[in-house]
Each structure stands twice: as structure tokens, then as C-alpha cells.
Amino acid sequence: MHPTFQPRPRLPWSTGWRLLTLAAVLLCCGCTASRSPQPALASGAGGRSATLSGVRPSSSGTTTQVVITGSGPMQPLVQRLSQPDRLLIELPYTRLPAPWNQGAITVGDGRLKTIQTTHNPQTGVSMTLLLNTIRDYRVGVQSAPHRVIVELFGAETAVRPRRKARLASTGGKKSVAVARGKATAAAPRHTPQPPPGQGPLIVIDPGHGGHDPGTQGVAGVVEKTVVLQIAHALRQRIQEEMPHYRVMLTRNRDVFIPLGERARMANAAKARVFISIHANSSPNHEASGLEVWYLSFAASARAKQLAARENMLSEQQQSVLERILRDMQETDRINQSAVLAQTTHKATVEYLATHYPGLTPRRVEGAPFAVLHRTQMPSILVETGFLSNAEEEARLRTPQYQRLLVEGIVRGLQQFLHSAVVAMR
């Protein structure tokens, strides 16, 4: 039996930062005395917090690059805002060293005006890149050293950064340097382009990748590998069954793509549907079955635990993410995502059951998955099975079972696209 979906009403403000501003005003006025205080940001993924150690912009040809370095892993949440045109980069589980000069860095190369870095103990570091004119942008994440690399693409310009300066953390060893001319090492370039044509686009997102392997099975099957195999098979099957649709993968190979960047790809390509493919894990090695998720902040405790794992956050950090993003819900899109999740789950489970009668029927549920929250189209996350279950792990690694999974997903997708009213953006 499928659950009844009752989306929460949309809050009156349209962006998460306004929600944070309201919270700050309430705190200043003493209006939250009746509530237990929210804990200050304590740690990053794996129980460790990252400390920002440098912000270095450089210009070369048609590209401006901003390299953000830290002491540990950083998971950027990126959105482009207007009036004025700017990129807001949130590093929710990152600190600034003390002391730190939070003044703006002036770049002025025709693409990027300034970089402003601020810190909130409750939410982490926020960085605002005030833009001139750009064609596009890309965000990548690297480890060893830990870096976030922002690339801004625009027309050729002879203008270079105005000054070479060192905005130091006064008296300390940490500093922010503005480099001139020489470009720093970039994140691996991996920007899949939508296939040519005029047909509606379906974006398939193989989870994890690169230095982020995801979960690992008892026999050694790695999530990032098996979901990429399933994504390739799903693309091929959609092309066979639905030739009037175009299909794009957020990654075609073993490379790390930040969660926000995956959604940005789908939004920029004006995708009709977004499907993220993952594999599950549980301390209970008997747990098995397929689950389909859609974005919701009214989630169960288990849903929040799963979302925190896929988002690479602790449950405490997940609550911080929810406070930042809660106001960004779009009721219509979430309703359609719930319908897509239902039809995909029902069709896939029914098809798999014809070949595996003992398959565990799991339910459809909403959870605050970071990879879904920034999409502008109906979006779901498919947990294809439990790698922590030896029997299911063995099935998931076989092309035969992958084809069965893919066939079920395609049947559900067809049903949704034929029956739902999906707004073309």
C-alpha cells in the first residue's frame, strides 16, 4: 500500500537566506527564549569540521578561477542569484580561522567583481561572488588537498585582477591571497552536454564518483561503480523505448561531481525529469529491496538518517541544512516528484517480482536529499538495492538484474510522462 502524500504548504519567502535572516532577527529580539537553543556548528562529515585556509582568484583568457582551500572535506551548496548577479557558495560545515579579515577581495577582471566571505556559527561559511558578465560557471571538489574550485566562463578580456594583495588573518599564519595571471590546478573538467535535438530531456544522475565511493558491499561491490553501470543501461533503454526523448548523464565516468552541480546541469539543460541512481546500505544485513525517494522535509527519522548519509552529513548537520533550505520547497514540483516516485516504484517492484517473487516490497518516502533540492523539475532518487545484503549485492552486480531494474524504471517513467502534467521550463 502506497502512502498518501500531503506536501507541506509553501512558506511565504522564496529563498533560504531570508529564512536565516528571520531567525537572526528573532534571536536578537529574544523571541526564541521558549525554544531550546540550536547548537553551534561543530563538525563536518565524519565528525570533523573543516577550517577555511585560503581563497585565491586568478584570471586566464576567458576563464576566472577561484580556488577555495580548507583543512578538510567541503561540500559546497551553490546557487546563482540576481539583482545583483552573484554566486552564493555555502560551505555549511566549515569555519574561518581566528582571527580572520572578512573584508571583500577585489578582482575586477570583467567577469568577477569581488569575493566576500562571511561566517555564521550556526550555518558555516558563506561566500558571495559578485559577477560582471559570464556565460556559465562550473564548480568542482578535490581532495588531498581539500579544495573547491569555481570556474567562471565569459568572453575574452584584457582586464586582469587589479592588485596582488594579501588579506591576512591578522597576526596569524592563515591568509587569503589574490593571485595574478597564473591559473591554479583545476578540478577535472567534466561537463556532459545534452545531446542535440529538440525533444524533451531526461537527466540520469549516477550517485557518488571519484573520491566519493558511496557505500561498499560485503563482497566488495562499490556503489559508485554499480550505479554508473545501471545509469548507462537506463540511458540505452530509454533511447530504445522512448526515441523522441533525449538522455543525459551527469557523469559518464568515475569522477566526483558536487551535489549542487548535478542539479545545475539538469536545470541549465531544461530537463523534463531528473533521476538519481544510488545503492542502499543498512546495519541490518537482512534488509533488502528497492526504495524510491522524493524531496521532502517532513521526513521520518530513518529517512533523515539515509539523506544525511547520501548528503555526506551527520544528522546534526542535516538539521542545519534543513533550516537553510526548507523555504525553497516548491509545492507543485514536489507533488509531481511524489507521483513520479510512486509510478516508478510500483512499476519496478511489480516487474522485478515476476522474476524474483520473494523481493521485499519497500515503500515510497520523502526525505531532504541535497541532490534533489535545487532541481527545477520532477526529481527522484532510486535506491536500487542493499549492498549490505550479500544476496542483493550479488544480484546488483549482474547485467541481467540491472536490465530488470532498468526495465521497471522505464515503465514507471513512461506511465508518469503519459499521465502527468509536467511543466516545460
N, C-alpha and C positions, 0 to 999 in steps of 0.2 A: 504494500500500500504506500502510495507516494504522499509525502507531507503536503499540507496546504501552505502556500506561500503568501505571507502577508507582509509586504515591504513596509518598512518604517516610513513615516511622512518625511518629506524633504525639509530640511532646516532652512530658515529664511535667508541665510547668507550663502554665497556661491563659491567661496574659496576657504580652504583650511586655515590660511593665515589670519583671516578675520576672526575665526573661532578662537585662535590663540590670543589675539588682541583682546577679545571679550574676556577671556579667562584672566588675562593680566589685569584688566580694569577691575574685575571682581575681587581679585586678590588685594589690589591696592586699597579698595574701599572696605575691606574687611567683611565682604559678603559671603565668604566661604567658610566662616567660622564653624558652621554646623556640620561641615563635611570633614572627613579625615584628610589630612594634607597629602598631596601627591608626592611620592618620593623623588628626590633629585636623580637625574640620570647617573647610573652607577657603573654600568658595564656594557661592553659590546658583545657581539656574537661570541659564544664560547666562554662568557663570563669575564671578558677583558674589554676595557674601554680603550679606544684609540685617541691619541693626542695629536692634533694638527701640528706639523713641524715646518711646513713651507707652502707658499703659493707663488708660483713663478709663471708669468705670462711671457710669450715670445711670438714674434711675427716672422713669416716667411712666405713670400709670394702671395697666394690667395688665401692663406690659412693663418689664423691666430690660434695658438695653443696655450692652454692654461693647465699647468701640472700642479696638482694638489697632493702633497705627501703627508703621510701620517705614520704613527708608531705601530699601527695595527690595521686589520681589515676595515674598510669603509664601504658602506652600501649607499650610494647616492640616490636620492629621490629628486628628480629633475622635472621642472615644468617651465614652459615659456609663457610669460605674462605680457600684457600690453599696457600702454599708457602709464609709464613709458615702456618701450620694448626692452625686455630683460629676461635673463635666465635666472631662476631661483633654484639653487642647489642646496638641498638639505642633507646634512650628514648627522642623522638623529642620535647616534651613539658615539659622538666624537667631542672631545674637549679642546679648548685652547690652553696652551701653557701659560703659566703665570710668572711674570707679568707678560702682557701681550698688547701691542698697539693695534687697536681696531680701526684705525684710520683707513680711508679708501686708497687703493693703488690706482694711479692714473696710467692708462695705456695709450689711448688716443691714436690708434693705427688705422682708423676708418671703419673698423668692424667692431671693436670693443672700446668703450669709453673708460669705464672704471670697474674695479672689483672692490666690493665692500664685504667685509667679514664680520659677523657678529656671533655672539654666544648666548644661549639661554640654558641655565642649569637643568631645566625640565625637559628640553627637547634637543639639545645639542647645538652644533654649529650650523649656521646658515650663511650662504654666500650668494650675493647678488651680482651678476654680471650685467652691467648696463650697456646695451648694444647700440651701435650705429645702424649699419645695414649688413645683413648676412643672408645668404641663400639657404643655408641649412646648418645643422650642428650635429655632432656625434659625441657620445660620452662612453668612455671605456674604463675598466678597472684592471689594475695589475697588482700582483703580489711580489714580494722579495725584490725590490722594496714595495711597500704598500703605497699605491698611487691611484688617484682618479684623474683621468686625462680628458679634458674638454677641448674639442676642436670646433672652431667656428669657420665656416666656409663663405667666402664672398668674392667680389671682383678684385682684380689685381689693383694694388695700391702702393704708391711710393712712400706713404707715410709710415714711419716706424714708431715704436714706443718713445715717448717724449724724453724720458730720463731713465738713467740707471740709478736706482736708489735701493737702499736697504732700510726697510721699515722693521726695526728690530723690536723684540720683546725686551723692553728697556732694561738694560743691565744684565740680561740673560743671554744664553747661547743660541736660543731659537730665533730665527729671523725669517722674514719674507723678502725675497729678492725679486726685482724686476729685471729680467734678462733682455738683452738686445740682440736681435739678428739670429743667433744660432738657435735652431729648434732642438728641443729635447726629444728623447726617445718616446715614440707614440705607442699607444695601445695598438694591438694588431688590428689592421683595418678589415672590417667585416661588416659591410652594409649591403645585404641582399636587396636587389631591386625587384619590384613586381614585374611579372612577365608582361610583354607587350600585349595590347589588345584593349577592347572596351568593355569586356564582360566584368561582372562583379567579382571581387577578390575575396578569397578565404585565406586567412593567415594562420599557419600552424606553428606553434612555439614549442620546440623540444626543450624541456627544462634543463637547468644547470649547464655544465660545459666548462672546458678549460680547467682552471684550478679549482673549480667547484664541482666535485664528482656527484653530489647528491648522496643518496643512501646506497649502501652496498649489501648485496645478498649474502646469505650464509655460505654459498658456494663461490662467491667472488664476483657475481654479476654486478656491474656498476650502473647506477640509474642513468647517468648522462649518456651512456653508450646505448642502452636498450631503448630509451625514449627517442633517440635520434633515428634508430632503425625503424621504429614504429612510425615516426613522423614522415620518413621517406616513403614508406609503404602507403601511408594515408594519402600523401600527395598524389602518388601514382593512381590509387584507386579513385580518388575524386576526379582526376583528369579523365579516367576511363568512363566513369558513370555520369559525370556532370561536365561534359566538354565545354559548355558555354561559360563555365566559371574558370577564373584564373586562380592559381595557388602559389603562395609564397611561404617559405620557411624563414623564421627569424635567425636561424643558424643552420648552415649546411654541413658543418664540420665541428670538430671538437674545439670550440672556442668559447670563452666566457663573454656573455652579454649582460649588462646590468638590467635589473628587472624593469626599471622605468624606460630604458632604451627599447626594450622589446615592445612595450605598448606604444612608444613614439613611432616606431616603424609602422605598426598597423594603422595608427592614426594618420600618419603622413601619406600612406598609400590608400587611404579612404576604404579600408577593408569593410566588408559586409559582416563578417563573423571572425572571431578570434578564439582559437582552441589551443590551450596549453596542455602538453602531454608530460605526465610525471609517473613515477612508480612509488608505491607506498612502503611504509615500514612500521612495525609495532613491536614493543617488548614481548607481546604475546605471539609466539611463533606459530600459533594455530590460526591467527587472524588471516583472512583471505577475502578475495572478492574485489569487484570494481566499484569505485565511487566517482561521482561527478559533482563538482562544486561550482558555485557561482558566488559573486561578491555580495557579502552581507556583513554588517557589523552586529546584527542581532544573532550572535553565534553561540553554540554550546561550548562548554569547557573543552571538550575534545577537539572541536573544530578550531578553536583558538590555538590549541597546542599544535595541531597539524599546520595551521597557517604560519605560526611562529617558526616551525622547522623549515618550511619551504621558503619563508622570507629570510631565513638565517638570523632570526632574532630570538631573544629569550621572551618568556611570557610577560615579564615586566616591561620589556622594551616594546612588545606588541601593543600594550595598552597605551604607550606614548604614541605609537604610530596611529592607533585608532583616534586619539584625541586630535592629531594633526589632520587626519583625512576624513573624519566622519561627515563633515559638512559637504564633501564632494560627491555624495551619493546623487545619482540621477534615477528617479523612481522608474521612469519608463524603460530605461536601458536595463535596469536591474530586473524588472518584470520580464522582459524579453530574455534576459540571460537565464532566469529561473525556468522559463518554458524550454529554452534550448537544452538546459541541463536535464530536465525531465525527459524530453523526447530522446536525447542521446543515450541516457542511462537505460531507459525502457527498451529501446531497440537493441542496444548492445547486449544487455543481460539476457533478453529473450533469444537472441541469435546464438550467444555462447552456450545457453542452456540446451540447445538442440544437439550440441556436440559434447558438452560437459554437464550432465544432468545434476551433479552434486555441487554445482557452483554456488557459493554463498551469495544470497541477494543482499546487497548493502543499499543504503538509501542515498537520496539526493539531499544536499545540505548547503547552506550558505556559510561563508567564512571570509575574514578580511585578508584575502591574498593580495600582496602588494603588486603582483604582476597583472592583476585584473583591474585594480582601482583606477588606473589612468586611461583605460581604453574608452573609446567613444562609440563602441558598437557592442552588440550582444557578445558576451565573453564567458567561457567556461574553462575549468581546469579538470582534466580527466586523470584520476589516479588509476592506472591500468591494472594494478595488482600489487601484492605484497611481496617484496623481495626478501623479507624476513621469514617468509614461509617457504620451506625448501621445495615443496611440490609446485607452488605457484611460480617460484623463481625459475624452476626447470622449464615450465611451460612458456614463461615470458621470453626466454632466450631463443625459442624456436620460431623460425619463419612461419610455420603452419599456424601456431597460435596467434602470432602477430597479425596474420591475414584475417583470422576470425575476428579479432578485436577491431581491426580497421573496417571490415565489412559492416559490423554493427554500428560503429560510429558514423559511417557514411549513410546508412539507412536512417538513423536518427536525424542527421543533418538535413537530408533530403526532406523528411517529414516537416521539420521546422521551417525550412525555406519555402516549402509549398503552402504552408498553412498560416505562418505568422506574417504580420505586417511589420516589415523591417525598414526603418527609415534609411534611405540612402543619403549619405553625407557628402 
